[in-house]
Amino acid sequence: MPKEQVRKRGRRVRKGDVQNEAELEQYQQQPTTEISEPIPSSSSTGIHPSRAAFLAGKPIPPQPQPQIHSQGENNEGIQAEGVEGQYGEGEGAADWTRGSRIDSEFPFGVLDPDVKAYFRNVEEQIKDWEGVSTEGEEREDRQLFLTSVLSELRSHELQTSTDPETSIILERLLPSLNDWGRRVIGDSFGDKWEELIRHRFGSHVIQTWLTLAASTLDREARDIWPPQQNKQDESKGLLPKMTELLLNLIESILPSFSQLLSSPHSSPPLRLLLLILTPNRSLPNLSNDSDPNSKDGLIRSKRSNKFRSNQGVKGKSILGDGDEDDENKKKNVKRQVPKELIKFRKEIRHSLMNKLGQAEWKAMGVDTVGSATVQLLLEFEVEDGEAEKEGSLFDIITEGLITHMKNSSKDSSEPQAQPYLSTLLQTQTGTRLFESLLALSPEPIFRSLWKTYFVGKIGKLAGHPYANFVTAKGVSKLNKKQIEQLISEVKGNSGGRGLIKAARTSVLQALVDRSVVLGECQKSVLELLYSCLELPEDKKSELVPCLMALKTYPMYQAVLTGSSAPEDDEKPSNEDIDKEAEATAAAYARQSAWENRRNAKPKAAEGETLPNMQGCLILQGMIGMKDVNEIVLESLINQPLDTLITYSKSPISSHLLDKVFTDQTVLPKYRRKLMMVFMNNWKDLIEDRIGSRVVDTVWEKADGYMKEKIARTLIPHIVILGQSQYAKYFMKKAELSLLSRRPDEWREKIVGVKHHFAHQKQPQNNTPVSQDQLEESKKRKKDKEEKKDEIDLLFDNVDSKKKHKKNKV
């Protein structure tokens, strides 16, 4: 296309819009290097404001438009993001350099594209070998592969750690390195620890490196060193030990430790560092199959774990070596820390207490990033025995409760509820800190907290969207008298039926679990559940279906009959409702339903109810209540057969049946009754995905008589069951074909019962024969042949000729 026909880039001038060339030239000469980027705001619910407004049914708030300007030289024009630049004919392209952002995203420079492409190929190879055991020549090949990768990585460690594409590759590579390799990587970081910890991607690399460094520190404390340690050339320099690297790390970040704790990227590595400095403390696992009940959430965020899971990071060596931490756990070996490092945990905590004021600690406690740090420091303070001192972190968070208790001997006044802790009960982040306070507090402090903030308010707190979890945590430390008082308070609030209607059952679940631990108050807890479900005296057999559906008895009957739901005569007053918290909880529920729309739960048909997870958990806990579990079992067994089959095929309610057959407090007669109920329906259960697992549990707990009874009901359906993808596993375990052909052998093999004629069978003698016995038998045979007369020899010849003729035929 001719140059004259090329459309010039520039801002369109509307009619009547006259531009002053002098003003334009002056505007172009003004420095415009500032970058003004909008900071994404977050609502109190933790979700995007637009999404929160959509879920709440409100108009979407306007979002500020980013304005980015870059300085041009020699009138090269002004370019803004999303707006066309202004150029003259023959002028060059716009300068898209975004100022200091390059330095923040790539503080150590941009990685060479060729090196980045090489590491992409390395990642594909690591994915194939990760966690796969090897030996022999293949292991040598992988070791050579590691050597070549490390040689290419040399002098690129910092750039690789901060690159968004290669940082995850370095995380995959680190578990394959031995102690020497980990020290080499740590030494390559030099004194750039603070920059790495602050970085979005570098912080994750540091987390992986620190997790692996803990096992290296353990071996150094036990005086176990890699083979390269004694082969170093002092003239060329010595590689620092892992202890020295950690000392360098602590010295580098200690002056700015308090500022780093508030950063969303640097806070998790620092919390991990504090855990590493604690002897005998378990650390989060690098693999994705860690225990969900562990405290990994204090280290890696859910977003970080989700990212690693999506990337398929297994956290295992390509050499196939087992996880050393797992091996130590199996051997009950406690992790050790070198003596030089143990003292630094307390020094870091004291340094933070001196630098941060009370207002800063309280603000950090309700912050989404800082709350986990405060929880961890509270735990360390309790371990060090300093929690009950005046001015401690425990005293600051509880707003002087410990100081008041120290001075209570002079002043007999009761402690008053403070606004900060009352606010913690009503916020999503603050409740987690309050749970830690209740779980970690010594007995005198716990009694004071419970009496001040919970007694007399249980009825409201048990039904609060957030405070009910804190109340449940406190219930786990109550004694018999406190539990009785709590039950009376819950009953006083509309009988407790509001907990069932709002599905706020954490307090009820905690009461069931606590009664099992204490072995007391179990009948009182059962009466509370009757009150919450509004069960009449003559309808106690409906306990299981009502709890399984998590509906009150009137509501449950309305669902079964298809009638309208009964109206609630007593409505809570506006003072008892936290409208903001309820609206936030409802928004989260709608968001969760929107996110899981592809995995939507099946809807119940008319006149049918589906099992509820919360109700099933309460029922499972009640199975362990020795004093009242017979009432639950009778209610379960009295249900219609169709209902029990539905429970067996549900991924939720099937756990209740497993609990019945595995819990030691259940009497054997109830297990036999439940087996007899299913006697003509084993085929239907075995062919189901969930039901087959229930049958496996029943088979393990059944006696020999019941096993044979179950197996014989399935023999007519062997052909059909063999074609089922779930039943074939049970058939292999039960060996139904052997039972149909040889019942005695089946009883001996499966049941372990020998036939009553088995003693008549001649046992085979497989005892070894000595050389002397062989020589003696040969001598006897020779003597017997010598004693034969002519008639014996004649018959021997005849027998040998007959055998020879048979062989020919």
PyMOL commands that set and color helices and strands:
alter all, ss='L'
color gray80, all
select helices_A, chain A and resi 3-5+21-29+49-56+101-105+113-129+137-153+157-162+167-176+179-188+193-198+202-221+227-231+234-236+242-253+257-260+267-276+295-298+302-311+324-330+339-355+358-365+370-383+393-397+401-406+419-424+428-440+443-453+458-461+467-475+480-492+494-501+506-518+522-533+537-549+553-561+574-576+579-595+613-623+629-637+641-649+654-662+668-677+679-686+691-701+704-722+727-734+736-741+743-751+758-760+771-786+790-808
alter helices_A, ss='H'
color red, helices_A
select strands_A, chain A and resi 35-36+67-68
alter strands_A, ss='S'
color yellow, strands_A
deselect
rebuild
show_as cartoon
